[in-house]
Amino acid sequence: MTERKPPGVPFESWVDKQIRDAQARGEFERLPGAGEPLPAEVDSTYDELWWVKRKMAREGLAVLPPALALRKEAEDALAAAYAAPSERIARKIVEDVNVKIRDMMFKPPPGPPLGKKPYDVEEVVREWRRLRTGVREPEA
């Protein structure tokens, strides 16, 4: 569309004519997404990285700063330890994540601080036992 709106023609009428002419030429046929609902994005704020976020969501990717990723991993590991089928596996899960937490404590990455300290393996195992039996062990 290279022509300009003629003087004296209302803008709306001119636009309507352009659309009708394009429809007559078939320029709206077989467009990508024709007949499909619009994406359910109701956020009205503009985000210049919208396309990156949409692509990552389609690909099932997520990127967190290292400290936040480890914080999530530590919380998931604790839940996994409580759900472990044996005490040996619960200990292994907690010991493995503690190694990563200690590494990050002594070699902080860029980004927000971790805000986690290594778990007390014995305390986690006591809680694991309590969850299995439903009975609280006496405190030592």
N, CA, C and O atoms as a MOPAC input file, in Angstrom:
PM7 MOZYME 1SCF
protein

 N      0.85500 1    -1.16400 1     0.00000 1
 C      0.00000 1     0.00000 1     0.00000 1
 C      0.90000 1     1.22500 1     0.00000 1
 O      1.45900 1     1.60400 1     1.03000 1
 N      1.03100 1     1.83100 1    -1.15900 1
 C      1.91100 1     2.99700 1    -1.26400 1
 C      1.12700 1     4.27900 1    -1.48000 1
 O      1.67100 1     5.37300 1    -1.33400 1
 N     -0.14400 1     4.15200 1    -1.82500 1
 C     -0.89500 1     5.38600 1    -2.06200 1
 C     -1.23900 1     6.07000 1    -0.75700 1
 O     -1.33600 1     5.43700 1     0.29400 1
 N     -1.42000 1     7.37000 1    -0.84700 1
 C     -1.73000 1     8.17200 1     0.31800 1
 C     -3.21100 1     8.51700 1     0.31500 1
 O     -3.86900 1     8.49700 1    -0.72600 1
 N     -3.71200 1     8.82800 1     1.47800 1
 C     -5.11200 1     9.20800 1     1.60300 1
 C     -5.33500 1    10.50600 1     0.82700 1
 O     -4.62800 1    11.49300 1     1.02600 1
 N     -6.32500 1    10.48400 1    -0.05600 1
 C     -6.60600 1    11.71800 1    -0.80600 1
 C     -7.14900 1    12.80600 1     0.11500 1
 O     -7.82700 1    12.50300 1     1.09700 1
 N     -6.86200 1    14.05000 1    -0.18700 1
 C     -7.38800 1    15.13800 1     0.64600 1
 C     -8.91500 1    15.17500 1     0.55100 1
 O     -9.49500 1    14.94000 1    -0.50900 1
 N     -9.54700 1    15.47600 1     1.68200 1
 C    -10.99800 1    15.61400 1     1.70400 1
 C    -11.74700 1    14.31100 1     1.91900 1
 O    -12.95800 1    14.34200 1     2.13800 1
 N    -11.06400 1    13.14600 1     1.86400 1
 C    -11.72900 1    11.85900 1     2.09800 1
 C    -11.53900 1    11.51200 1     3.57100 1
 O    -10.42000 1    11.52300 1     4.08300 1
 N    -12.64700 1    11.20400 1     4.24300 1
 C    -12.49500 1    10.84000 1     5.65900 1
 C    -11.56200 1     9.63000 1     5.80100 1
 O    -11.59100 1     8.70400 1     4.99100 1
 N    -10.75200 1     9.66400 1     6.83300 1
 C     -9.75700 1     8.61800 1     7.02400 1
 C    -10.40900 1     7.24000 1     7.12700 1
 O     -9.93100 1     6.27600 1     6.52900 1
 N    -11.51600 1     7.15000 1     7.89500 1
 C    -12.16400 1     5.85100 1     8.07200 1
 C    -12.66000 1     5.30100 1     6.73900 1
 O    -12.49700 1     4.11000 1     6.47100 1
 N    -13.24800 1     6.12100 1     5.91700 1
 C    -13.73100 1     5.65800 1     4.61300 1
 C    -12.56500 1     5.18400 1     3.74800 1
 O    -12.67700 1     4.17500 1     3.05100 1
 N    -11.47200 1     5.89300 1     3.78900 1
 C    -10.31200 1     5.53300 1     2.98400 1
 C     -9.74500 1     4.18600 1     3.42400 1
 O     -9.39900 1     3.35400 1     2.58500 1
 N     -9.64800 1     3.96600 1     4.74500 1
 C     -9.15400 1     2.70100 1     5.28400 1
 C    -10.11000 1     1.57000 1     4.91400 1
 O     -9.67400 1     0.50000 1     4.49100 1
 N    -11.40600 1     1.80500 1     5.07100 1
 C    -12.38600 1     0.78000 1     4.70800 1
 C    -12.23900 1     0.37100 1     3.25000 1
 O    -12.32200 1    -0.81200 1     2.91900 1
 N    -12.02200 1     1.34900 1     2.38400 1
 C    -11.85000 1     1.05300 1     0.94900 1
 C    -10.58800 1     0.22700 1     0.72900 1
 O    -10.60000 1    -0.71100 1    -0.06800 1
 N     -9.50000 1     0.55800 1     1.42100 1
 C     -8.26600 1    -0.21000 1     1.28100 1
 C     -8.48500 1    -1.67400 1     1.69000 1
 O     -7.99400 1    -2.59400 1     1.03600 1
 N     -9.22100 1    -1.86500 1     2.77000 1
 C     -9.49400 1    -3.22600 1     3.25200 1
 C    -10.36200 1    -3.97400 1     2.25600 1
 O    -10.07300 1    -5.12500 1     1.92800 1
 N    -11.42800 1    -3.33500 1     1.76500 1
 C    -12.30500 1    -3.98800 1     0.78500 1
 C    -11.53600 1    -4.37200 1    -0.47100 1
 O    -11.72500 1    -5.46600 1    -1.00200 1
 N    -10.66800 1    -3.48100 1    -0.95100 1
 C     -9.87500 1    -3.78500 1    -2.15000 1
 C     -8.93400 1    -4.97200 1    -1.90600 1
 O     -8.78400 1    -5.83600 1    -2.77000 1
 N     -8.30600 1    -5.01100 1    -0.73200 1
 C     -7.40000 1    -6.11300 1    -0.40800 1
 C     -8.17300 1    -7.42600 1    -0.30300 1
 O     -7.68400 1    -8.47000 1    -0.73700 1
 N     -9.37300 1    -7.37900 1     0.26900 1
 C    -10.20200 1    -8.58500 1     0.34300 1
 C    -10.57000 1    -9.07500 1    -1.05300 1
 O    -10.54500 1   -10.27400 1    -1.33300 1
 N    -10.90900 1    -8.13200 1    -1.91700 1
 C    -11.28400 1    -8.50200 1    -3.28900 1
 C    -10.10500 1    -9.15500 1    -4.00800 1
 O    -10.29700 1   -10.05800 1    -4.82200 1
 N     -8.89400 1    -8.70400 1    -3.71100 1
 C     -7.69900 1    -9.29400 1    -4.33700 1
 C     -7.30400 1   -10.62300 1    -3.68000 1
 O     -6.42200 1   -11.31800 1    -4.18300 1
 N     -7.95300 1   -10.98600 1    -2.55400 1
 C     -7.64500 1   -12.25200 1    -1.86900 1
 C     -6.43000 1   -12.18200 1    -0.98300 1
 O     -5.84400 1   -13.21600 1    -0.66400 1
 N     -6.03000 1   -10.98700 1    -0.57200 1
 C     -4.81700 1   -10.83800 1     0.23400 1
 C     -4.97400 1   -11.31900 1     1.67300 1
 O     -3.98400 1   -11.45800 1     2.39000 1
 N     -6.21300 1   -11.57600 1     2.10100 1
 C     -6.43100 1   -12.07200 1     3.46200 1
 C     -6.68800 1   -13.57400 1     3.49200 1
 O     -6.98300 1   -14.13100 1     4.54900 1
 N     -6.58000 1   -14.22600 1     2.35000 1
 C     -6.80000 1   -15.67200 1     2.28600 1
 C     -5.56100 1   -16.41700 1     2.79100 1
 O     -4.43000 1   -15.99000 1     2.55800 1
 N     -5.78400 1   -17.50900 1     3.46700 1
 C     -4.73200 1   -18.42200 1     3.93300 1
 C     -3.61400 1   -17.72700 1     4.73700 1
 O     -2.43500 1   -18.04600 1     4.58300 1
 N     -4.00000 1   -16.79400 1     5.57500 1
 C     -3.01600 1   -16.16500 1     6.46800 1
 C     -2.72300 1   -17.11900 1     7.63000 1
 O     -3.60500 1   -17.87600 1     8.03800 1
 N     -1.49300 1   -17.09400 1     8.17000 1
 C     -1.20000 1   -17.94700 1     9.32700 1
 C     -2.12400 1   -17.59000 1    10.48400 1
 O     -2.30800 1   -16.41600 1    10.80400 1
 N     -2.70300 1   -18.61000 1    11.10600 1
 C     -3.57700 1   -18.39500 1    12.25900 1
 C     -5.00700 1   -18.05500 1    11.88800 1
 O     -5.81500 1   -17.79100 1    12.77800 1
 N     -5.35100 1   -18.05100 1    10.60500 1
 C     -6.72100 1   -17.72700 1    10.19700 1
 C     -7.67600 1   -18.73900 1    10.79000 1
 O     -7.44600 1   -19.94600 1    10.72300 1
 N     -8.75000 1   -18.23500 1    11.37100 1
 C     -9.76000 1   -19.11200 1    11.95400 1
 C     -9.41400 1   -19.63000 1    13.33200 1
 O    -10.21200 1   -20.35300 1    13.92800 1
 N     -8.24700 1   -19.28500 1    13.85900 1
 C     -7.84300 1   -19.73600 1    15.18900 1
 C     -8.06200 1   -18.60800 1    16.18900 1
 O     -7.99500 1   -17.43300 1    15.82700 1
 N     -8.32500 1   -18.96400 1    17.45700 1
 C     -8.50000 1   -17.90000 1    18.46400 1
 C     -7.19100 1   -17.15900 1    18.70900 1
 O     -6.10200 1   -17.69800 1    18.51500 1
 N     -7.32600 1   -15.93200 1    19.13200 1
 C     -6.13900 1   -15.14500 1    19.48200 1
 C     -5.49300 1   -15.73500 1    20.73000 1
 O     -6.18100 1   -16.33500 1    21.55500 1
 N     -4.17600 1   -15.57300 1    20.87900 1
 C     -3.51400 1   -16.06900 1    22.09800 1
 C     -4.13500 1   -15.43600 1    23.33800 1
 O     -4.53600 1   -14.27200 1    23.31700 1
 N     -4.21100 1   -16.20300 1    24.40600 1
 C     -4.85500 1   -15.74600 1    25.64200 1
 C     -3.90700 1   -14.90800 1    26.48300 1
 O     -3.64700 1   -15.24300 1    27.63900 1
 N     -3.39900 1   -13.84900 1    25.93400 1
 C     -2.51000 1   -12.95500 1    26.67700 1
 C     -3.28700 1   -11.69700 1    27.01300 1
 O     -3.61000 1   -10.89900 1    26.13400 1
 N     -3.58000 1   -11.52900 1    28.28200 1
 C     -4.37200 1   -10.38300 1    28.70100 1
 C     -3.50500 1    -9.28300 1    29.29600 1
 O     -4.00600 1    -8.20100 1    29.59900 1
 N     -2.23500 1    -9.53900 1    29.46500 1
 C     -1.32700 1    -8.53200 1    30.01000 1
 C     -1.15500 1    -7.42200 1    28.97700 1
 O     -0.68900 1    -7.66600 1    27.86400 1
 N     -1.52900 1    -6.22100 1    29.34900 1
 C     -1.50100 1    -5.12700 1    28.38600 1
 C     -0.17400 1    -4.36100 1    28.38500 1
 O      0.01100 1    -3.46500 1    27.56200 1
 N      0.74700 1    -4.69400 1    29.28600 1
 C      2.01900 1    -3.98400 1    29.29800 1
 C      2.91200 1    -4.50800 1    28.17800 1
 O      2.91400 1    -5.70300 1    27.88200 1
 N      3.65200 1    -3.62600 1    27.57300 1
 C      4.51900 1    -4.01800 1    26.46300 1
 C      5.80800 1    -4.61500 1    27.00500 1
 O      6.42800 1    -4.06200 1    27.91300 1
 N      6.19600 1    -5.72800 1    26.45000 1
 C      7.43600 1    -6.39500 1    26.82700 1
 C      8.21200 1    -6.64900 1    25.54500 1
 O      7.76700 1    -7.41600 1    24.69100 1
 N      9.37400 1    -6.01000 1    25.40500 1
 C     10.11200 1    -6.15000 1    24.15000 1
 C     10.68500 1    -7.54900 1    23.95000 1
 O     11.10700 1    -7.88600 1    22.84400 1
 N     10.70800 1    -8.36100 1    24.99000 1
 C     11.18500 1    -9.73700 1    24.85400 1
 C     10.03000 1   -10.73700 1    24.79300 1
 O     10.22000 1   -11.91800 1    25.08300 1
 N      8.84000 1   -10.27600 1    24.41900 1
 C      7.67200 1   -11.15800 1    24.36800 1
 C      7.91700 1   -12.37600 1    23.48900 1
 O      7.50200 1   -13.48400 1    23.82800 1
 N      8.58200 1   -12.17600 1    22.37600 1
 C      8.79000 1   -13.27400 1    21.43600 1
 C      9.76300 1   -14.30300 1    21.99400 1
 O      9.61900 1   -15.49700 1    21.73200 1
 N     10.76100 1   -13.84800 1    22.76500 1
 C     11.70700 1   -14.77700 1    23.39200 1
 C     10.97500 1   -15.62100 1    24.43400 1
 O     11.15100 1   -16.83700 1    24.49800 1
 N     10.15300 1   -14.96000 1    25.24700 1
 C      9.41500 1   -15.67600 1    26.28400 1
 C      8.43100 1   -16.67000 1    25.67200 1
 O      8.28000 1   -17.78300 1    26.17500 1
 N      7.76800 1   -16.27700 1    24.59600 1
 C      6.82500 1   -17.18300 1    23.94000 1
 C      7.56600 1   -18.39400 1    23.36400 1
 O      7.10100 1   -19.52700 1    23.49200 1
 N      8.71200 1   -18.15400 1    22.73400 1
 C      9.50800 1   -19.24700 1    22.15700 1
 C      9.97300 1   -20.20500 1    23.26200 1
 O      9.89400 1   -21.42300 1    23.10300 1
 N     10.45600 1   -19.65400 1    24.37700 1
 C     10.92200 1   -20.48900 1    25.48200 1
 C      9.77600 1   -21.30800 1    26.06300 1
 O      9.96000 1   -22.47600 1    26.40400 1
 N      8.58800 1   -20.70000 1    26.17700 1
 C      7.43400 1   -21.43400 1    26.69400 1
 C      7.06300 1   -22.56600 1    25.74500 1
 O      6.75700 1   -23.67400 1    26.18700 1
 N      7.09000 1   -22.29300 1    24.43900 1
 C      6.77800 1   -23.33500 1    23.44900 1
 C      7.77200 1   -24.48400 1    23.52200 1
 O      7.39600 1   -25.64400 1    23.35400 1
 N      9.03700 1   -24.16900 1    23.77200 1
 C     10.09200 1   -25.17800 1    23.81900 1
 C     10.22800 1   -25.81900 1    25.20400 1
 O     11.02000 1   -26.74300 1    25.39000 1
 N      9.45300 1   -25.32400 1    26.17100 1
 C      9.52300 1   -25.88000 1    27.52200 1
 C     10.78700 1   -25.50100 1    28.26100 1
 O     11.26500 1   -26.26500 1    29.10100 1
 N     11.33900 1   -24.33300 1    27.96400 1
 C     12.58500 1   -23.88700 1    28.59400 1
 C     12.29900 1   -22.84300 1    29.66700 1
 O     11.32600 1   -22.09400 1    29.58200 1
 N     13.14800 1   -22.80800 1    30.65900 1
 C     13.07200 1   -21.78300 1    31.69200 1
 C     14.50200 1   -21.43800 1    32.09700 1
 O     15.36000 1   -22.31600 1    32.20000 1
 N     14.74300 1   -20.16700 1    32.32000 1
 C     16.07800 1   -19.73600 1    32.70700 1
 C     15.96500 1   -18.92900 1    33.99700 1
 O     15.27900 1   -17.90800 1    34.05700 1
 N     16.64600 1   -19.40800 1    35.00900 1
 C     16.70700 1   -18.68900 1    36.28000 1
 C     18.16200 1   -18.37100 1    36.57100 1
 O     19.05500 1   -19.09300 1    36.12700 1
 N     18.41300 1   -17.29500 1    37.31400 1
 C     19.78600 1   -17.06300 1    37.76700 1
 C     20.25300 1   -18.27700 1    38.57500 1
 O     19.43100 1   -18.94700 1    39.20100 1
 N     21.55600 1   -18.57000 1    38.57300 1
 C     22.05900 1   -19.78300 1    39.23900 1
 C     21.60500 1   -19.93500 1    40.68400 1
 O     21.25500 1   -21.03900 1    41.10000 1
 N     21.60100 1   -18.86100 1    41.45300 1
 C     21.20700 1   -18.98100 1    42.85600 1
 C     19.73400 1   -19.36000 1    42.98700 1
 O     19.37600 1   -20.17800 1    43.83400 1
 N     18.88500 1   -18.77100 1    42.15400 1
 C     17.46600 1   -19.11000 1    42.21900 1
 C     17.20900 1   -20.53000 1    41.72900 1
 O     16.35000 1   -21.23000 1    42.26600 1
 N     17.95100 1   -20.95400 1    40.71400 1
 C     17.80100 1   -22.32000 1    40.21400 1
 C     18.20700 1   -23.31700 1    41.30100 1
 O     17.54000 1   -24.33500 1    41.48400 1
 N     19.30000 1   -23.03300 1    42.02700 1
 C     19.73400 1   -23.93400 1    43.09400 1
 C     18.76100 1   -23.89600 1    44.26700 1
 O     18.51500 1   -24.92100 1    44.90300 1
 N     18.21000 1   -22.73100 1    44.55400 1
 C     17.22700 1   -22.64100 1    45.63200 1
 C     16.02400 1   -23.54400 1    45.31600 1
 O     15.53500 1   -24.26900 1    46.18300 1
 N     15.56500 1   -23.48700 1    44.08100 1
 C     14.44600 1   -24.34400 1    43.65800 1
 C     14.86100 1   -25.81000 1    43.71700 1
 O     14.10500 1   -26.65300 1    44.19800 1
 N     16.05800 1   -26.11200 1    43.22900 1
 C     16.54900 1   -27.49500 1    43.26600 1
 C     16.63900 1   -28.00700 1    44.70000 1
 O     16.30700 1   -29.16100 1    44.97000 1
 N     17.09300 1   -27.14200 1    45.63100 1
 C     17.21800 1   -27.54800 1    47.03600 1
 C     15.84400 1   -27.83400 1    47.63700 1
 O     15.67900 1   -28.80900 1    48.37000 1
 N     14.86800 1   -26.99500 1    47.33400 1
 C     13.52300 1   -27.22300 1    47.84900 1
 C     12.92800 1   -28.50800 1    47.26500 1
 O     12.27700 1   -29.27600 1    47.97200 1
 N     13.15700 1   -28.73000 1    45.97700 1
 C     12.67800 1   -29.96400 1    45.34000 1
 C     13.37800 1   -31.18800 1    45.93200 1
 O     12.75800 1   -32.23500 1    46.12100 1
 N     14.68400 1   -31.05000 1    46.22600 1
 C     15.44300 1   -32.16300 1    46.80200 1
 C     14.93100 1   -32.50300 1    48.19500 1
 O     14.83700 1   -33.67600 1    48.55800 1
 N     14.60100 1   -31.48000 1    48.97200 1
 C     14.07700 1   -31.73100 1    50.31300 1
 C     12.74400 1   -32.47200 1    50.22500 1
 O     12.51400 1   -33.42500 1    50.96900 1
 N     11.88100 1   -32.04500 1    49.33500 1
 C     10.59400 1   -32.73900 1    49.14200 1
 C     10.83300 1   -34.17500 1    48.67000 1
 O     10.15300 1   -35.10000 1    49.11500 1
 N     11.80100 1   -34.35700 1    47.76900 1
 C     12.11500 1   -35.70200 1    47.27600 1
 C     12.68200 1   -36.57700 1    48.39400 1
 O     12.39200 1   -37.77200 1    48.45000 1
 N     13.48800 1   -35.99200 1    49.28600 1
 C     14.05200 1   -36.75800 1    50.39600 1
 C     12.94200 1   -37.22800 1    51.32800 1
 O     12.96000 1   -38.36800 1    51.79100 1
 N     11.96700 1   -36.34600 1    51.60700 1
 C     10.85800 1   -36.73600 1    52.47400 1
 C      9.99900 1   -37.82900 1    51.83600 1
 O      9.38100 1   -38.62900 1    52.53900 1
 N      9.96500 1   -37.85800 1    50.51000 1
 C      9.15200 1   -38.86400 1    49.81300 1
 C      9.95500 1   -40.09700 1    49.41400 1
 O      9.41100 1   -41.01400 1    48.79800 1
 N     11.24400 1   -40.13300 1    49.75700 1
 C     12.11700 1   -41.24100 1    49.34700 1
 C     11.62800 1   -42.57000 1    49.92600 1
 O     11.07600 1   -42.60800 1    51.02500 1
 N     11.83300 1   -43.65200 1    49.18200 1
 C     11.37100 1   -44.96100 1    49.65200 1
 C     12.24600 1   -45.57500 1    50.75100 1
 O     11.82400 1   -46.50900 1    51.43300 1
 N     13.47100 1   -45.04600 1    50.91900 1
 C     14.33000 1   -45.59900 1    51.97200 1
 C     15.15900 1   -44.48500 1    52.59200 1
 O     15.35600 1   -43.42300 1    52.00100 1
 N     15.63600 1   -44.75900 1    53.79400 1
 C     16.48100 1   -43.78500 1    54.49400 1
 C     17.76600 1   -43.54100 1    53.72200 1
 O     18.23600 1   -42.40700 1    53.63800 1
 N     18.33900 1   -44.60200 1    53.15500 1
 C     19.57700 1   -44.46800 1    52.38400 1
 C     19.38800 1   -43.49100 1    51.21600 1
 O     20.24800 1   -42.64300 1    50.97700 1
 N     18.29100 1   -43.60200 1    50.50400 1
 C     18.03600 1   -42.70700 1    49.37000 1
 C     17.78400 1   -41.28300 1    49.85400 1
 O     18.23800 1   -40.32700 1    49.22600 1
 N     17.05700 1   -41.13300 1    50.97500 1
 C     16.81300 1   -39.79800 1    51.53400 1
 C     18.13700 1   -39.12500 1    51.89300 1
 O     18.35000 1   -37.95400 1    51.57900 1
 N     19.02100 1   -39.87100 1    52.55100 1
 C     20.34600 1   -39.32200 1    52.89900 1
 C     21.11200 1   -38.90600 1    51.64300 1
 O     21.69500 1   -37.82300 1    51.59600 1
 N     21.10800 1   -39.76100 1    50.63600 1
 C     21.85300 1   -39.49100 1    49.39700 1
 C     21.34400 1   -38.21600 1    48.72800 1
 O     22.14200 1   -37.39200 1    48.28200 1
 N     20.03400 1   -38.04800 1    48.65500 1
 C     19.44600 1   -36.85100 1    48.02600 1
 C     19.91000 1   -35.59600 1    48.76100 1
 O     20.33600 1   -34.62800 1    48.13200 1
 N     19.82900 1   -35.61200 1    50.09200 1
 C     20.20800 1   -34.42900 1    50.88600 1
 C     21.70700 1   -34.17400 1    50.80300 1
 O     22.12800 1   -33.02500 1    50.67200 1
 N     22.51100 1   -35.21600 1    50.87700 1
 C     23.96500 1   -35.02500 1    50.79400 1
 C     24.36500 1   -34.45700 1    49.43000 1
 O     25.24000 1   -33.59400 1    49.35500 1
 N     23.73600 1   -34.92900 1    48.35800 1
 C     24.06200 1   -34.42300 1    47.01700 1
 C     23.72800 1   -32.93800 1    46.86800 1
 O     24.52400 1   -32.17200 1    46.32500 1
 N     22.55800 1   -32.53700 1    47.34800 1
 C     22.19200 1   -31.12400 1    47.20500 1
 C     23.02800 1   -30.25800 1    48.14700 1
 O     23.30500 1   -29.10000 1    47.83500 1
 N     23.43200 1   -30.80500 1    49.29800 1
 C     24.28900 1   -30.04100 1    50.21200 1
 C     25.62900 1   -29.70700 1    49.56400 1
 O     26.16600 1   -28.62200 1    49.78700 1
 N     26.17000 1   -30.61600 1    48.77100 1
 C     27.43100 1   -30.34500 1    48.06600 1
 C     27.25900 1   -29.12100 1    47.17000 1
 O     28.11700 1   -28.23900 1    47.15100 1
 N     26.16900 1   -29.06700 1    46.43800 1
 C     25.92300 1   -27.93000 1    45.53800 1
 C     25.71800 1   -26.63600 1    46.32500 1
 O     26.21000 1   -25.57800 1    45.93300 1
 N     24.98800 1   -26.72700 1    47.43600 1
 C     24.75400 1   -25.53200 1    48.25700 1
 C     26.07700 1   -25.00900 1    48.82100 1
 O     26.32800 1   -23.80500 1    48.78800 1
 N     26.92100 1   -25.90200 1    49.33800 1
 C     28.22200 1   -25.46800 1    49.88000 1
 C     29.08700 1   -24.83700 1    48.80000 1
 O     29.73800 1   -23.81900 1    49.03500 1
 N     29.09400 1   -25.44800 1    47.60500 1
 C     29.87200 1   -24.87200 1    46.49900 1
 C     29.42700 1   -23.44400 1    46.21800 1
 O     30.25600 1   -22.55000 1    46.05100 1
 N     28.11500 1   -23.23400 1    46.16800 1
 C     27.62300 1   -21.89400 1    45.85200 1
 C     27.85900 1   -20.92200 1    47.00300 1
 O     28.04100 1   -19.72500 1    46.77800 1
 N     27.85500 1   -21.43000 1    48.23800 1
 C     28.11400 1   -20.55600 1    49.38600 1
 C     29.53500 1   -20.00000 1    49.32600 1
 O     29.76800 1   -18.84600 1    49.68800 1
 N     30.48400 1   -20.81600 1    48.87000 1
 C     31.88500 1   -20.39800 1    48.86800 1
 C     32.33800 1   -19.79800 1    47.55100 1
 O     33.38300 1   -19.15000 1    47.49100 1
 N     31.56400 1   -20.00600 1    46.49600 1
 C     31.85800 1   -19.41000 1    45.19100 1
 C     30.58900 1   -18.75400 1    44.67400 1
 O     29.96800 1   -19.27000 1    43.74500 1
 N     30.19000 1   -17.63200 1    45.25200 1
 C     28.90900 1   -17.04000 1    44.87000 1
 C     28.86900 1   -16.65900 1    43.38600 1
 O     29.81400 1   -16.06300 1    42.87000 1
 N     27.78600 1   -17.00300 1    42.71300 1
 C     27.63100 1   -16.62700 1    41.31100 1
 C     27.07600 1   -15.21700 1    41.21100 1
 O     26.68900 1   -14.63100 1    42.22200 1
 N     27.03300 1   -14.66800 1    40.01000 1
 C     26.37500 1   -13.37400 1    39.86100 1
 C     24.87900 1   -13.53600 1    40.10900 1
 O     24.33400 1   -14.62600 1    39.93300 1
 N     24.23700 1   -12.49300 1    40.50200 1
 C     22.79600 1   -12.55400 1    40.74200 1
 C     22.49500 1   -12.46000 1    42.22200 1
 O     23.37200 1   -12.16700 1    43.03500 1
 N     21.22800 1   -12.71400 1    42.56500 1
 C     20.83500 1   -12.57700 1    43.97600 1
 C     21.49500 1   -13.64900 1    44.82700 1
 O     21.84900 1   -14.71500 1    44.32400 1
 N     21.66400 1   -13.36700 1    46.12700 1
 C     22.28100 1   -14.36500 1    47.00700 1
 C     21.40200 1   -15.59900 1    47.12500 1
 O     20.18500 1   -15.52500 1    46.95500 1
 N     22.02900 1   -16.73300 1    47.41700 1
 C     21.32400 1   -18.01000 1    47.49800 1
 C     20.29600 1   -18.01800 1    48.62500 1
 O     19.15700 1   -18.44000 1    48.42300 1
 N     20.69000 1   -17.55700 1    49.80300 1
 C     19.75800 1   -17.54200 1    50.92800 1
 C     19.44400 1   -18.93600 1    51.45100 1
 O     18.39400 1   -19.14300 1    52.05900 1
 N     20.32400 1   -19.88100 1    51.22900 1
 C     20.14300 1   -21.24900 1    51.71700 1
 C     21.42100 1   -21.68300 1    52.40400 1
 O     22.51400 1   -21.25200 1    52.03800 1
 N     21.27400 1   -22.54000 1    53.40400 1
 C     22.43700 1   -23.17500 1    54.00800 1
 C     22.23300 1   -24.67200 1    53.86500 1
 O     21.10600 1   -25.11800 1    53.64900 1
 N     23.29500 1   -25.45900 1    53.97900 1
 C     23.12200 1   -26.91400 1    53.83700 1
 C     22.11800 1   -27.44600 1    54.85200 1
 O     22.02700 1   -26.95500 1    55.97700 1
 N     21.38100 1   -28.44300 1    54.43700 1
 C     20.42100 1   -29.08600 1    55.33100 1
 C     21.15700 1   -29.96100 1    56.33600 1
 O     22.22600 1   -30.49700 1    56.04200 1
 N     20.58100 1   -30.09800 1    57.51400 1
 C     21.09300 1   -31.02800 1    58.52200 1
 C     20.54800 1   -32.40100 1    58.14300 1
 O     19.35200 1   -32.65900 1    58.28100 1
 N     21.42700 1   -33.28300 1    57.66700 1
 C     21.00500 1   -34.59300 1    57.16600 1
 C     20.26100 1   -35.36300 1    58.24400 1
 O     19.22300 1   -35.96600 1    57.97000 1
 N     20.77700 1   -35.35100 1    59.46800 1
 C     20.13200 1   -36.10800 1    60.55000 1
 C     18.73500 1   -35.56700 1    60.83200 1
 O     17.80900 1   -36.33600 1    61.09200 1
 N     18.58200 1   -34.25200 1    60.78200 1
 C     17.26300 1   -33.64900 1    61.01000 1
 C     16.28600 1   -34.04800 1    59.89900 1
 O     15.12200 1   -34.34600 1    60.16700 1
 N     16.75900 1   -34.05300 1    58.66800 1
 C     15.91000 1   -34.45500 1    57.54500 1
 C     15.51600 1   -35.91400 1    57.69000 1
 O     14.36200 1   -36.27200 1    57.45400 1
 N     16.46000 1   -36.75700 1    58.07600 1
 C     16.15300 1   -38.18400 1    58.23800 1
 C     15.16400 1   -38.39000 1    59.38600 1
 O     14.26200 1   -39.22000 1    59.27800 1
 N     15.32300 1   -37.63900 1    60.49100 1
 C     14.34000 1   -37.74100 1    61.58000 1
 C     12.94700 1   -37.37800 1    61.08100 1
 O     11.97400 1   -38.06100 1    61.39900 1
 N     12.85000 1   -36.31000 1    60.30600 1
 C     11.55400 1   -35.89200 1    59.75000 1
 C     11.04300 1   -36.93900 1    58.76000 1
 O      9.84400 1   -37.21000 1    58.70600 1
 N     11.94500 1   -37.52400 1    57.98100 1
 C     11.56200 1   -38.58900 1    57.04100 1
 C     10.93200 1   -39.75500 1    57.81400 1
 O      9.89600 1   -40.28900 1    57.41900 1
 N     11.57700 1   -40.13800 1    58.92200 1
 C     11.04800 1   -41.24000 1    59.74200 1
 C      9.68000 1   -40.87200 1    60.31600 1
 O      8.75600 1   -41.68500 1    60.31100 1
 N      9.56100 1   -39.63500 1    60.81100 1
 C      8.29300 1   -39.19400 1    61.38400 1
 C      7.18100 1   -39.22800 1    60.34100 1
 O      6.06100 1   -39.65000 1    60.63100 1
 N      7.49300 1   -38.78500 1    59.13500 1
 C      6.49200 1   -38.80700 1    58.07200 1
 C      6.09000 1   -40.23600 1    57.71900 1
 O      4.94100 1   -40.48400 1    57.35500 1
 N      7.01900 1   -41.16900 1    57.82300 1
 C      6.73300 1   -42.57200 1    57.50900 1
 C      5.86500 1   -43.21700 1    58.58500 1
 O      4.96600 1   -43.99800 1    58.27500 1
 N      6.13200 1   -42.89200 1    59.84300 1
 C      5.44300 1   -43.56500 1    60.92800 1
 C      4.28500 1   -42.74400 1    61.49200 1
 O      3.36000 1   -43.29200 1    62.09200 1
 N      4.34300 1   -41.45400 1    61.29900 1
 C      3.31700 1   -40.58200 1    61.87800 1
 C      3.52500 1   -40.32000 1    63.34500 1
 O      2.67700 1   -39.71100 1    63.99600 1
 N      4.66700 1   -40.78000 1    63.88800 1
 C      4.96600 1   -40.60800 1    65.30700 1
 C      6.20600 1   -39.73100 1    65.43600 1
 O      7.18200 1   -39.91800 1    64.71000 1
 N      6.16800 1   -38.79900 1    66.33800 1
 C      7.30200 1   -37.90400 1    66.56200 1
 C      8.33600 1   -38.59300 1    67.43700 1
 O      8.00600 1   -39.11600 1    68.50100 1
 N      9.61000 1   -38.59400 1    66.98300 1
 C     10.68100 1   -39.16200 1    67.78600 1
 C     11.04400 1   -38.21000 1    68.90600 1
 O     10.93700 1   -36.99700 1    68.72600 1
 N     11.46900 1   -38.71100 1    70.05800 1
 C     11.89000 1   -37.81300 1    71.14900 1
 C     13.14300 1   -37.04400 1    70.73400 1
 O     14.03300 1   -37.59100 1    70.08200 1
 N     13.19800 1   -35.79000 1    71.11500 1
 C     14.35500 1   -34.95000 1    70.81300 1
 C     15.53900 1   -35.40200 1    71.64300 1
 O     15.37300 1   -35.77900 1    72.80300 1
 N     16.73200 1   -35.36900 1    71.06600 1
 C     17.93500 1   -35.80100 1    71.79500 1
 C     18.51100 1   -34.67700 1    72.60400 1
 O     19.52400 1   -34.85900 1    73.28000 1

